[in-house]
Amino acid sequence: MYTKYGLSEVWKKRQTLGKCGEHFRGWWMKYKIQKGVSYEFGALAVKEGGINFCIAASGCRTLFLCIYDEKGSLLVRADLLKYHAFGNVYSVLVGIDASRELYYTVEKDGKIFIDPYLKNVKRIRKWGEVRRKGHIDPATLLPLGYDWEDDRPLKLDFSEVIAYELHVRGFTKDASSKVAHRGTFLGLVEKLDYIKDLGITQLVLLPAYFFYEFDAEYSLRYQDVIYNSDSSEKESARMNFWGFKNANYFMPKPEYSSSNDFVTEFKDMVKTFHKAGIEIVMRFYFPDSVNRNVVVSCLEYWVKEYHIDGFFLMGENLPMRLIASNDVLFDTKIYYSYFNEGELPRDNLNPRLAVCGRDYMNVARRYLKSDEDMLNAFLKAQNENPALIHRINYITSYEGFTLNDLVSYDYKHNEPNGEGNRDGENYNYSWNCGAEGPSRKKQIQSLRMKQMKNILLMLLSARGVPMLLAGDEFMNSQSGNNNPYCQDNHISWLNWRDTSSSRELYEYVKGLIAFRKAHPIVHMLHEPKMLDSLSCGYPDLSYHAEQAWYPKLYNHIRHIGMMFCGKYAKRPDGKDDDFIYIAYNMHWESHEFALPKLPKGFKWEAELSSEAGGVQAVNAGLFEKQENVIVAQRSVLVLRSVQGLD
């Protein structure tokens, strides 16, 4: 997205400027121009001195590179057609000081050429300003040098990942976040201790690359290039808060930075989180209008320039075969909604591919609200995690209800979006637990808390990688809006309120994450065989009901016991894991579960419970004979083997 920078008088004077061979003479300056190199698109300062420009442009009659100083004075106007490299590629090396404050544009057939490989701009616009007709942010060079301090992408194993999806601005923009740099990359860094304390090991960022919040029709006449906002346009335009639109994919979003040097601030953020053992994965949406050749180059660039750990790709007909076998991206995590395994290469296949779709979410939600004939689908969803392409599971995401709203609303409430509540998903598989929206009834509040705990336990005990939605852990609400794409306000900003209920849920989520990390048997990367393959007397996974080893899987059944044998997995200390028994009861009645007999010298002990009384109430009445346990209606209980019986 190159631009003219400065006053229109410059362009009038341009007509009188002369050229001298391979040099360009401005009013008082002279710069050498020669054929450049074409290995990297965009503008790049070279060690030998000067700046190399590599531009791809097709079907052009004229093509000029124009360089300006900080005042908008034209310094260089080079005819790129004289510096053809190959195909549609043109490259020129300009002998000019790269440390200066410079801006540039490319003119194609007399109009400003918007280059998809632009890597940096001068920040001149505030978040939410509506661009006037023809506004394009002025292109400039990347800052020279950055000390990564030996930083590298972390390459965490999928079994180590606890993902956490967030919107950079919405995460800390509300005053309740209590950060100094609200809504920015630096504000996100200010929440590092909180994120670490929760147990998160991977952040999934909604689009954090350069996009405009409001569309504006480009008028590429030079005299119309203006950088002010027009409030009258704002009234009729809906903000694109999320950022899923055509964009400039090769740089961070300037408006998410607390300073003008957004490139350095983004790199500082990545480096800081890496030091804390936390990966950075970015969502990228490529609409059909984006040249698919740009996609692979874009991903490679973010890995090399910004040390990104992975990508959550969105868009149709992406070149997934090329991405899945790309050498630069080979050990970079790639998330996508669908992989056609038959079309993937057999050799050199990236081992860090993962599917992330709505399947787990829909099944878990329907099982949570006690829909009929969901038990078998739930068991499959809990244990599905193929070796070739892994699974990312979630129950809430940026699109749809938050966790709190999932148990508080039967219907979407998107009226503030201005589309007559027609936008957003109609099939949410939600249940308001007895009242639509906020309720002061203790019974409803208690049931909602239990339901949130239930589905979080499902998610964090499933074999696939769990992805939490930021704010769910402290009951953030969007007031029933399941599509707040245009809401840059309290609806989309996290409310970091501190209440007894939010603290209770936060501590519960923190405990679930710690439990998952401590017990690899629950979330091993390979799917269970349900066989005694170790000849130890127990299969890796077994199902139980009122009678041990005899599950009931009929369409009307809504409860099941699952036992994991710890002999099939090693804990972080190298010892065999414990036996884990998880009793799921999504029926509106309590049920008795028979407990399988443990090896000699071990007994069952309650570890986690979604019931209000917690594990203390369970342990108090459980362990006379160690034969069965009563699990209350709509609740989940986790038992763990401990030494204690002769």
Helices and strands as residue ranges (DSSP letters): H 8-14, E 19-20, E 23-25, E 30-35, E 42-45, E 51-56, E 63-68, E 74-79, G 80-83, E 84-86, E 89-94, E 103-108, E 111-112, G 158-160, E 163-166, H 168-172, G 175-177, H 185-190, H 192-198, E 202-205, E 209-210, G 222-224, H 231-236, E 248-252, G 254-256, H 262-275, E 279-285, H 292-306, E 310-314, H 320-324, E 333-336, G 341-343, E 353-355, H 359-368, H 375-383, E 390-393, H 403-406, G 415-417, H 442-460, E 465-469, G 472-474, H 500-518, G 520-523, E 541-544, E 559-564, G 566-568, E 580-585, E 591-594, E 602-609, H 614-620, E 628-631, E 635-643
